């Protein structure tokens, strides 16, 4: 005896699936994220604070945030910059002493945000008929 079974299959790219799940988890303001930084503290006795430098190109920092002497958590200095840019951004830190002398830049890190949703998304529905003998 033959039985015909119909099945519907929805084909969605992995990126679209990820974006759908991510959109359900996150709030509507996807890119209003805080940059949370932590690093080992300097040991100089005249340490007065730290600065976090950031910009849109490696080694070129258009912005600087004076962190002062932030709190320490579990032996690390921690600082949060609210609303970091939603584009590829490069960061480096410096330390400064009580006389205003500033150190060289730390190692650079970068932040590359989640890509925006595709503009021409389509879900394709395929109907498959299966014959069972």
Phi and psi in radians as a Rosetta constraint file:
Dihedral C 1 N 2 CA 2 C 2 CIRCULARHARMONIC -1.816 0.35
Dihedral N 2 CA 2 C 2 N 3 CIRCULARHARMONIC 2.351 0.35
Dihedral C 2 N 3 CA 3 C 3 CIRCULARHARMONIC -2.082 0.35
Dihedral N 3 CA 3 C 3 N 4 CIRCULARHARMONIC 2.325 0.35
Dihedral C 3 N 4 CA 4 C 4 CIRCULARHARMONIC -1.749 0.35
Dihedral N 4 CA 4 C 4 N 5 CIRCULARHARMONIC 2.254 0.35
Dihedral C 4 N 5 CA 5 C 5 CIRCULARHARMONIC -2.147 0.35
Dihedral N 5 CA 5 C 5 N 6 CIRCULARHARMONIC 2.336 0.35
Dihedral C 5 N 6 CA 6 C 6 CIRCULARHARMONIC -1.825 0.35
Dihedral N 6 CA 6 C 6 N 7 CIRCULARHARMONIC 2.407 0.35
Dihedral C 6 N 7 CA 7 C 7 CIRCULARHARMONIC -2.322 0.35
Dihedral N 7 CA 7 C 7 N 8 CIRCULARHARMONIC 2.485 0.35
Dihedral C 7 N 8 CA 8 C 8 CIRCULARHARMONIC -1.865 0.35
Dihedral N 8 CA 8 C 8 N 9 CIRCULARHARMONIC 2.314 0.35
Dihedral C 8 N 9 CA 9 C 9 CIRCULARHARMONIC -2.109 0.35
Dihedral N 9 CA 9 C 9 N 10 CIRCULARHARMONIC 2.263 0.35
Dihedral C 9 N 10 CA 10 C 10 CIRCULARHARMONIC -1.838 0.35
Dihedral N 10 CA 10 C 10 N 11 CIRCULARHARMONIC 2.147 0.35
Dihedral C 10 N 11 CA 11 C 11 CIRCULARHARMONIC -1.778 0.35
Dihedral N 11 CA 11 C 11 N 12 CIRCULARHARMONIC 2.058 0.35
Dihedral C 11 N 12 CA 12 C 12 CIRCULARHARMONIC -2.309 0.35
Dihedral N 12 CA 12 C 12 N 13 CIRCULARHARMONIC 2.371 0.35
Dihedral C 12 N 13 CA 13 C 13 CIRCULARHARMONIC -1.112 0.35
Dihedral N 13 CA 13 C 13 N 14 CIRCULARHARMONIC 2.699 0.35
Dihedral C 13 N 14 CA 14 C 14 CIRCULARHARMONIC -1.034 0.35
Dihedral N 14 CA 14 C 14 N 15 CIRCULARHARMONIC -0.603 0.35
Dihedral C 14 N 15 CA 15 C 15 CIRCULARHARMONIC -1.133 0.35
Dihedral N 15 CA 15 C 15 N 16 CIRCULARHARMONIC -0.749 0.35
Dihedral C 15 N 16 CA 16 C 16 CIRCULARHARMONIC -1.144 0.35
Dihedral N 16 CA 16 C 16 N 17 CIRCULARHARMONIC -0.735 0.35
Dihedral C 16 N 17 CA 17 C 17 CIRCULARHARMONIC -1.023 0.35
Dihedral N 17 CA 17 C 17 N 18 CIRCULARHARMONIC -0.801 0.35
Dihedral C 17 N 18 CA 18 C 18 CIRCULARHARMONIC -1.078 0.35
Dihedral N 18 CA 18 C 18 N 19 CIRCULARHARMONIC -0.767 0.35
Dihedral C 18 N 19 CA 19 C 19 CIRCULARHARMONIC -1.111 0.35
Dihedral N 19 CA 19 C 19 N 20 CIRCULARHARMONIC -0.678 0.35
Dihedral C 19 N 20 CA 20 C 20 CIRCULARHARMONIC -1.122 0.35
Dihedral N 20 CA 20 C 20 N 21 CIRCULARHARMONIC -0.801 0.35
Dihedral C 20 N 21 CA 21 C 21 CIRCULARHARMONIC -1.144 0.35
Dihedral N 21 CA 21 C 21 N 22 CIRCULARHARMONIC -0.790 0.35
Dihedral C 21 N 22 CA 22 C 22 CIRCULARHARMONIC -1.065 0.35
Dihedral N 22 CA 22 C 22 N 23 CIRCULARHARMONIC -0.709 0.35
Dihedral C 22 N 23 CA 23 C 23 CIRCULARHARMONIC -1.114 0.35
Dihedral N 23 CA 23 C 23 N 24 CIRCULARHARMONIC -0.567 0.35
Dihedral C 23 N 24 CA 24 C 24 CIRCULARHARMONIC -1.268 0.35
Dihedral N 24 CA 24 C 24 N 25 CIRCULARHARMONIC -0.562 0.35
Dihedral C 24 N 25 CA 25 C 25 CIRCULARHARMONIC -1.419 0.35
Dihedral N 25 CA 25 C 25 N 26 CIRCULARHARMONIC -0.698 0.35
Dihedral C 25 N 26 CA 26 C 26 CIRCULARHARMONIC -1.554 0.35
Dihedral N 26 CA 26 C 26 N 27 CIRCULARHARMONIC 2.819 0.35
Dihedral C 26 N 27 CA 27 C 27 CIRCULARHARMONIC -1.333 0.35
Dihedral N 27 CA 27 C 27 N 28 CIRCULARHARMONIC 3.040 0.35
Dihedral C 27 N 28 CA 28 C 28 CIRCULARHARMONIC -1.140 0.35
Dihedral N 28 CA 28 C 28 N 29 CIRCULARHARMONIC -0.485 0.35
Dihedral C 28 N 29 CA 29 C 29 CIRCULARHARMONIC -1.559 0.35
Dihedral N 29 CA 29 C 29 N 30 CIRCULARHARMONIC 1.322 0.35
Dihedral C 29 N 30 CA 30 C 30 CIRCULARHARMONIC -1.056 0.35
Dihedral N 30 CA 30 C 30 N 31 CIRCULARHARMONIC -0.665 0.35
Dihedral C 30 N 31 CA 31 C 31 CIRCULARHARMONIC -1.791 0.35
Dihedral N 31 CA 31 C 31 N 32 CIRCULARHARMONIC 0.105 0.35
Dihedral C 31 N 32 CA 32 C 32 CIRCULARHARMONIC -1.468 0.35
Dihedral N 32 CA 32 C 32 N 33 CIRCULARHARMONIC 1.204 0.35
Dihedral C 32 N 33 CA 33 C 33 CIRCULARHARMONIC -1.838 0.35
Dihedral N 33 CA 33 C 33 N 34 CIRCULARHARMONIC 2.665 0.35
Dihedral C 33 N 34 CA 34 C 34 CIRCULARHARMONIC -1.687 0.35
Dihedral N 34 CA 34 C 34 N 35 CIRCULARHARMONIC 2.459 0.35
Dihedral C 34 N 35 CA 35 C 35 CIRCULARHARMONIC -1.612 0.35
Dihedral N 35 CA 35 C 35 N 36 CIRCULARHARMONIC 2.022 0.35
Dihedral C 35 N 36 CA 36 C 36 CIRCULARHARMONIC -1.821 0.35
Dihedral N 36 CA 36 C 36 N 37 CIRCULARHARMONIC 2.128 0.35
Dihedral C 36 N 37 CA 37 C 37 CIRCULARHARMONIC -2.068 0.35
Dihedral N 37 CA 37 C 37 N 38 CIRCULARHARMONIC 2.586 0.35
Dihedral C 37 N 38 CA 38 C 38 CIRCULARHARMONIC -2.593 0.35
Dihedral N 38 CA 38 C 38 N 39 CIRCULARHARMONIC 2.581 0.35
Dihedral C 38 N 39 CA 39 C 39 CIRCULARHARMONIC -2.758 0.35
Dihedral N 39 CA 39 C 39 N 40 CIRCULARHARMONIC 2.871 0.35
Dihedral C 39 N 40 CA 40 C 40 CIRCULARHARMONIC -1.242 0.35
Dihedral N 40 CA 40 C 40 N 41 CIRCULARHARMONIC 2.422 0.35
Dihedral C 40 N 41 CA 41 C 41 CIRCULARHARMONIC -1.268 0.35
Dihedral N 41 CA 41 C 41 N 42 CIRCULARHARMONIC 2.643 0.35
Dihedral C 41 N 42 CA 42 C 42 CIRCULARHARMONIC -1.300 0.35
Dihedral N 42 CA 42 C 42 N 43 CIRCULARHARMONIC 2.772 0.35
Dihedral C 42 N 43 CA 43 C 43 CIRCULARHARMONIC -1.941 0.35
Dihedral N 43 CA 43 C 43 N 44 CIRCULARHARMONIC 0.034 0.35
Dihedral C 43 N 44 CA 44 C 44 CIRCULARHARMONIC -1.097 0.35
Dihedral N 44 CA 44 C 44 N 45 CIRCULARHARMONIC 2.476 0.35
Dihedral C 44 N 45 CA 45 C 45 CIRCULARHARMONIC -1.293 0.35
Dihedral N 45 CA 45 C 45 N 46 CIRCULARHARMONIC -0.379 0.35
Dihedral C 45 N 46 CA 46 C 46 CIRCULARHARMONIC -1.799 0.35
Dihedral N 46 CA 46 C 46 N 47 CIRCULARHARMONIC 0.356 0.35
Dihedral C 46 N 47 CA 47 C 47 CIRCULARHARMONIC -1.058 0.35
Dihedral N 47 CA 47 C 47 N 48 CIRCULARHARMONIC 2.220 0.35
Dihedral C 47 N 48 CA 48 C 48 CIRCULARHARMONIC -1.916 0.35
Dihedral N 48 CA 48 C 48 N 49 CIRCULARHARMONIC -0.350 0.35
Dihedral C 48 N 49 CA 49 C 49 CIRCULARHARMONIC 2.894 0.35
Dihedral N 49 CA 49 C 49 N 50 CIRCULARHARMONIC -3.025 0.35
Dihedral C 49 N 50 CA 50 C 50 CIRCULARHARMONIC -2.304 0.35
Dihedral N 50 CA 50 C 50 N 51 CIRCULARHARMONIC 2.755 0.35
Dihedral C 50 N 51 CA 51 C 51 CIRCULARHARMONIC -2.279 0.35
Dihedral N 51 CA 51 C 51 N 52 CIRCULARHARMONIC 2.484 0.35
Dihedral C 51 N 52 CA 52 C 52 CIRCULARHARMONIC -1.925 0.35
Dihedral N 52 CA 52 C 52 N 53 CIRCULARHARMONIC 2.143 0.35
Dihedral C 52 N 53 CA 53 C 53 CIRCULARHARMONIC -1.825 0.35
Dihedral N 53 CA 53 C 53 N 54 CIRCULARHARMONIC 2.453 0.35
Dihedral C 53 N 54 CA 54 C 54 CIRCULARHARMONIC -2.627 0.35
Dihedral N 54 CA 54 C 54 N 55 CIRCULARHARMONIC 2.688 0.35
Dihedral C 54 N 55 CA 55 C 55 CIRCULARHARMONIC -2.905 0.35
Dihedral N 55 CA 55 C 55 N 56 CIRCULARHARMONIC 3.138 0.35
Dihedral C 55 N 56 CA 56 C 56 CIRCULARHARMONIC -1.561 0.35
Dihedral N 56 CA 56 C 56 N 57 CIRCULARHARMONIC -0.063 0.35
Dihedral C 56 N 57 CA 57 C 57 CIRCULARHARMONIC -2.342 0.35
Dihedral N 57 CA 57 C 57 N 58 CIRCULARHARMONIC 2.572 0.35
Dihedral C 57 N 58 CA 58 C 58 CIRCULARHARMONIC -1.034 0.35
Dihedral N 58 CA 58 C 58 N 59 CIRCULARHARMONIC 2.208 0.35
Dihedral C 58 N 59 CA 59 C 59 CIRCULARHARMONIC 1.358 0.35
Dihedral N 59 CA 59 C 59 N 60 CIRCULARHARMONIC 0.000 0.35
Dihedral C 59 N 60 CA 60 C 60 CIRCULARHARMONIC -2.126 0.35
Dihedral N 60 CA 60 C 60 N 61 CIRCULARHARMONIC 1.756 0.35
Dihedral C 60 N 61 CA 61 C 61 CIRCULARHARMONIC -1.861 0.35
Dihedral N 61 CA 61 C 61 N 62 CIRCULARHARMONIC 1.900 0.35
Dihedral C 61 N 62 CA 62 C 62 CIRCULARHARMONIC -1.433 0.35
Dihedral N 62 CA 62 C 62 N 63 CIRCULARHARMONIC -0.304 0.35
Dihedral C 62 N 63 CA 63 C 63 CIRCULARHARMONIC -2.182 0.35
Dihedral N 63 CA 63 C 63 N 64 CIRCULARHARMONIC 2.607 0.35
Dihedral C 63 N 64 CA 64 C 64 CIRCULARHARMONIC -2.471 0.35
Dihedral N 64 CA 64 C 64 N 65 CIRCULARHARMONIC 2.405 0.35
Dihedral C 64 N 65 CA 65 C 65 CIRCULARHARMONIC -2.085 0.35
Dihedral N 65 CA 65 C 65 N 66 CIRCULARHARMONIC 2.125 0.35
Dihedral C 65 N 66 CA 66 C 66 CIRCULARHARMONIC -1.464 0.35
Dihedral N 66 CA 66 C 66 N 67 CIRCULARHARMONIC 1.996 0.35
Dihedral C 66 N 67 CA 67 C 67 CIRCULARHARMONIC -1.544 0.35
Dihedral N 67 CA 67 C 67 N 68 CIRCULARHARMONIC -0.212 0.35
Dihedral C 67 N 68 CA 68 C 68 CIRCULARHARMONIC 1.117 0.35
Dihedral N 68 CA 68 C 68 N 69 CIRCULARHARMONIC -2.466 0.35
Dihedral C 68 N 69 CA 69 C 69 CIRCULARHARMONIC -1.928 0.35
Dihedral N 69 CA 69 C 69 N 70 CIRCULARHARMONIC 1.566 0.35
Dihedral C 69 N 70 CA 70 C 70 CIRCULARHARMONIC -1.201 0.35
Dihedral N 70 CA 70 C 70 N 71 CIRCULARHARMONIC 2.917 0.35
Dihedral C 70 N 71 CA 71 C 71 CIRCULARHARMONIC -1.143 0.35
Dihedral N 71 CA 71 C 71 N 72 CIRCULARHARMONIC 2.775 0.35
Dihedral C 71 N 72 CA 72 C 72 CIRCULARHARMONIC -1.909 0.35
Dihedral N 72 CA 72 C 72 N 73 CIRCULARHARMONIC 2.440 0.35
Dihedral C 72 N 73 CA 73 C 73 CIRCULARHARMONIC -2.254 0.35
Dihedral N 73 CA 73 C 73 N 74 CIRCULARHARMONIC 2.128 0.35
Dihedral C 73 N 74 CA 74 C 74 CIRCULARHARMONIC 0.923 0.35
Dihedral N 74 CA 74 C 74 N 75 CIRCULARHARMONIC 0.711 0.35
Dihedral C 74 N 75 CA 75 C 75 CIRCULARHARMONIC 1.414 0.35
Dihedral N 75 CA 75 C 75 N 76 CIRCULARHARMONIC 0.074 0.35
Dihedral C 75 N 76 CA 76 C 76 CIRCULARHARMONIC -2.047 0.35
Dihedral N 76 CA 76 C 76 N 77 CIRCULARHARMONIC 2.492 0.35
Dihedral C 76 N 77 CA 77 C 77 CIRCULARHARMONIC -1.277 0.35
Dihedral N 77 CA 77 C 77 N 78 CIRCULARHARMONIC 2.356 0.35
Dihedral C 77 N 78 CA 78 C 78 CIRCULARHARMONIC -2.250 0.35
Dihedral N 78 CA 78 C 78 N 79 CIRCULARHARMONIC 2.487 0.35
Dihedral C 78 N 79 CA 79 C 79 CIRCULARHARMONIC -2.658 0.35
Dihedral N 79 CA 79 C 79 N 80 CIRCULARHARMONIC 2.519 0.35
Dihedral C 79 N 80 CA 80 C 80 CIRCULARHARMONIC -2.094 0.35
Dihedral N 80 CA 80 C 80 N 81 CIRCULARHARMONIC 2.251 0.35
Dihedral C 80 N 81 CA 81 C 81 CIRCULARHARMONIC -1.782 0.35
Dihedral N 81 CA 81 C 81 N 82 CIRCULARHARMONIC 2.073 0.35
Dihedral C 81 N 82 CA 82 C 82 CIRCULARHARMONIC -1.289 0.35
Dihedral N 82 CA 82 C 82 N 83 CIRCULARHARMONIC 2.583 0.35
Dihedral C 82 N 83 CA 83 C 83 CIRCULARHARMONIC 0.909 0.35
Dihedral N 83 CA 83 C 83 N 84 CIRCULARHARMONIC 1.054 0.35
Dihedral C 83 N 84 CA 84 C 84 CIRCULARHARMONIC -1.176 0.35
Dihedral N 84 CA 84 C 84 N 85 CIRCULARHARMONIC 2.730 0.35
Dihedral C 84 N 85 CA 85 C 85 CIRCULARHARMONIC -1.017 0.35
Dihedral N 85 CA 85 C 85 N 86 CIRCULARHARMONIC 2.638 0.35
Dihedral C 85 N 86 CA 86 C 86 CIRCULARHARMONIC -1.673 0.35
Dihedral N 86 CA 86 C 86 N 87 CIRCULARHARMONIC 0.472 0.35
Dihedral C 86 N 87 CA 87 C 87 CIRCULARHARMONIC -2.212 0.35
Dihedral N 87 CA 87 C 87 N 88 CIRCULARHARMONIC 2.970 0.35
Dihedral C 87 N 88 CA 88 C 88 CIRCULARHARMONIC -0.963 0.35
Dihedral N 88 CA 88 C 88 N 89 CIRCULARHARMONIC 2.151 0.35
Dihedral C 88 N 89 CA 89 C 89 CIRCULARHARMONIC -2.336 0.35
Dihedral N 89 CA 89 C 89 N 90 CIRCULARHARMONIC 2.444 0.35
Dihedral C 89 N 90 CA 90 C 90 CIRCULARHARMONIC -1.918 0.35
Dihedral N 90 CA 90 C 90 N 91 CIRCULARHARMONIC 2.447 0.35
Dihedral C 90 N 91 CA 91 C 91 CIRCULARHARMONIC -2.257 0.35
Dihedral N 91 CA 91 C 91 N 92 CIRCULARHARMONIC 2.555 0.35
Dihedral C 91 N 92 CA 92 C 92 CIRCULARHARMONIC -2.631 0.35
Dihedral N 92 CA 92 C 92 N 93 CIRCULARHARMONIC 2.686 0.35
Dihedral C 92 N 93 CA 93 C 93 CIRCULARHARMONIC -2.028 0.35
Dihedral N 93 CA 93 C 93 N 94 CIRCULARHARMONIC 2.716 0.35
Dihedral C 93 N 94 CA 94 C 94 CIRCULARHARMONIC -2.346 0.35
Dihedral N 94 CA 94 C 94 N 95 CIRCULARHARMONIC 2.816 0.35
Dihedral C 94 N 95 CA 95 C 95 CIRCULARHARMONIC -2.055 0.35
Dihedral N 95 CA 95 C 95 N 96 CIRCULARHARMONIC 2.658 0.35
Dihedral C 95 N 96 CA 96 C 96 CIRCULARHARMONIC -2.376 0.35
Dihedral N 96 CA 96 C 96 N 97 CIRCULARHARMONIC 2.674 0.35
Dihedral C 96 N 97 CA 97 C 97 CIRCULARHARMONIC -1.755 0.35
Dihedral N 97 CA 97 C 97 N 98 CIRCULARHARMONIC -3.119 0.35
Dihedral C 97 N 98 CA 98 C 98 CIRCULARHARMONIC -1.172 0.35
Dihedral N 98 CA 98 C 98 N 99 CIRCULARHARMONIC -0.280 0.35
Dihedral C 98 N 99 CA 99 C 99 CIRCULARHARMONIC -1.680 0.35
Dihedral N 99 CA 99 C 99 N 100 CIRCULARHARMONIC 0.038 0.35
Dihedral C 99 N 100 CA 100 C 100 CIRCULARHARMONIC 1.568 0.35
Dihedral N 100 CA 100 C 100 N 101 CIRCULARHARMONIC 0.059 0.35
Dihedral C 100 N 101 CA 101 C 101 CIRCULARHARMONIC -1.258 0.35
Dihedral N 101 CA 101 C 101 N 102 CIRCULARHARMONIC 2.306 0.35
Dihedral C 101 N 102 CA 102 C 102 CIRCULARHARMONIC -1.951 0.35
Dihedral N 102 CA 102 C 102 N 103 CIRCULARHARMONIC 2.466 0.35
Dihedral C 102 N 103 CA 103 C 103 CIRCULARHARMONIC -1.301 0.35
Dihedral N 103 CA 103 C 103 N 104 CIRCULARHARMONIC 3.036 0.35
Dihedral C 103 N 104 CA 104 C 104 CIRCULARHARMONIC -1.234 0.35
Dihedral N 104 CA 104 C 104 N 105 CIRCULARHARMONIC 2.883 0.35
Dihedral C 104 N 105 CA 105 C 105 CIRCULARHARMONIC -1.155 0.35
Dihedral N 105 CA 105 C 105 N 106 CIRCULARHARMONIC 2.565 0.35
Dihedral C 105 N 106 CA 106 C 106 CIRCULARHARMONIC -1.252 0.35
Dihedral N 106 CA 106 C 106 N 107 CIRCULARHARMONIC -3.126 0.35
Dihedral C 106 N 107 CA 107 C 107 CIRCULARHARMONIC -1.062 0.35
Dihedral N 107 CA 107 C 107 N 108 CIRCULARHARMONIC 2.521 0.35
Dihedral C 107 N 108 CA 108 C 108 CIRCULARHARMONIC -1.499 0.35
Dihedral N 108 CA 108 C 108 N 109 CIRCULARHARMONIC 2.495 0.35
Dihedral C 108 N 109 CA 109 C 109 CIRCULARHARMONIC -2.167 0.35
Dihedral N 109 CA 109 C 109 N 110 CIRCULARHARMONIC 2.784 0.35
Dihedral C 109 N 110 CA 110 C 110 CIRCULARHARMONIC -2.261 0.35
Dihedral N 110 CA 110 C 110 N 111 CIRCULARHARMONIC 2.726 0.35
Dihedral C 110 N 111 CA 111 C 111 CIRCULARHARMONIC -2.196 0.35
Dihedral N 111 CA 111 C 111 N 112 CIRCULARHARMONIC 2.162 0.35
Dihedral C 111 N 112 CA 112 C 112 CIRCULARHARMONIC -2.090 0.35
Dihedral N 112 CA 112 C 112 N 113 CIRCULARHARMONIC 1.903 0.35
Dihedral C 112 N 113 CA 113 C 113 CIRCULARHARMONIC -1.212 0.35
Dihedral N 113 CA 113 C 113 N 114 CIRCULARHARMONIC 2.976 0.35
Dihedral C 113 N 114 CA 114 C 114 CIRCULARHARMONIC -1.069 0.35
Dihedral N 114 CA 114 C 114 N 115 CIRCULARHARMONIC 2.366 0.35
Dihedral C 114 N 115 CA 115 C 115 CIRCULARHARMONIC -1.125 0.35
Dihedral N 115 CA 115 C 115 N 116 CIRCULARHARMONIC 2.671 0.35
Dihedral C 115 N 116 CA 116 C 116 CIRCULARHARMONIC -1.241 0.35
Dihedral N 116 CA 116 C 116 N 117 CIRCULARHARMONIC 2.799 0.35
Dihedral C 116 N 117 CA 117 C 117 CIRCULARHARMONIC -1.122 0.35
Dihedral N 117 CA 117 C 117 N 118 CIRCULARHARMONIC 2.555 0.35
Dihedral C 117 N 118 CA 118 C 118 CIRCULARHARMONIC -1.113 0.35
Dihedral N 118 CA 118 C 118 N 119 CIRCULARHARMONIC 2.560 0.35
Dihedral C 118 N 119 CA 119 C 119 CIRCULARHARMONIC -1.409 0.35
Dihedral N 119 CA 119 C 119 N 120 CIRCULARHARMONIC -0.550 0.35
Dihedral C 119 N 120 CA 120 C 120 CIRCULARHARMONIC -1.996 0.35
Dihedral N 120 CA 120 C 120 N 121 CIRCULARHARMONIC 0.884 0.35
Dihedral C 120 N 121 CA 121 C 121 CIRCULARHARMONIC -1.225 0.35
Dihedral N 121 CA 121 C 121 N 122 CIRCULARHARMONIC 2.374 0.35
Dihedral C 121 N 122 CA 122 C 122 CIRCULARHARMONIC -2.449 0.35
Dihedral N 122 CA 122 C 122 N 123 CIRCULARHARMONIC 2.362 0.35
Dihedral C 122 N 123 CA 123 C 123 CIRCULARHARMONIC -1.716 0.35
Dihedral N 123 CA 123 C 123 N 124 CIRCULARHARMONIC 2.271 0.35
Dihedral C 123 N 124 CA 124 C 124 CIRCULARHARMONIC -1.793 0.35
Dihedral N 124 CA 124 C 124 N 125 CIRCULARHARMONIC 2.220 0.35
Dihedral C 124 N 125 CA 125 C 125 CIRCULARHARMONIC -1.805 0.35
Dihedral N 125 CA 125 C 125 N 126 CIRCULARHARMONIC 2.226 0.35
Dihedral C 125 N 126 CA 126 C 126 CIRCULARHARMONIC -2.089 0.35
Dihedral N 126 CA 126 C 126 N 127 CIRCULARHARMONIC 2.285 0.35
Dihedral C 126 N 127 CA 127 C 127 CIRCULARHARMONIC -1.756 0.35
Dihedral N 127 CA 127 C 127 N 128 CIRCULARHARMONIC 2.229 0.35
Dihedral C 127 N 128 CA 128 C 128 CIRCULARHARMONIC -2.081 0.35
Dihedral N 128 CA 128 C 128 N 129 CIRCULARHARMONIC 2.320 0.35
Dihedral C 128 N 129 CA 129 C 129 CIRCULARHARMONIC -1.897 0.35
Dihedral N 129 CA 129 C 129 N 130 CIRCULARHARMONIC 2.168 0.35
Dihedral C 129 N 130 CA 130 C 130 CIRCULARHARMONIC -1.954 0.35
Dihedral N 130 CA 130 C 130 N 131 CIRCULARHARMONIC 2.268 0.35
Dihedral C 130 N 131 CA 131 C 131 CIRCULARHARMONIC -1.717 0.35
Dihedral N 131 CA 131 C 131 N 132 CIRCULARHARMONIC 2.170 0.35
Dihedral C 131 N 132 CA 132 C 132 CIRCULARHARMONIC -1.903 0.35
Dihedral N 132 CA 132 C 132 N 133 CIRCULARHARMONIC 2.168 0.35
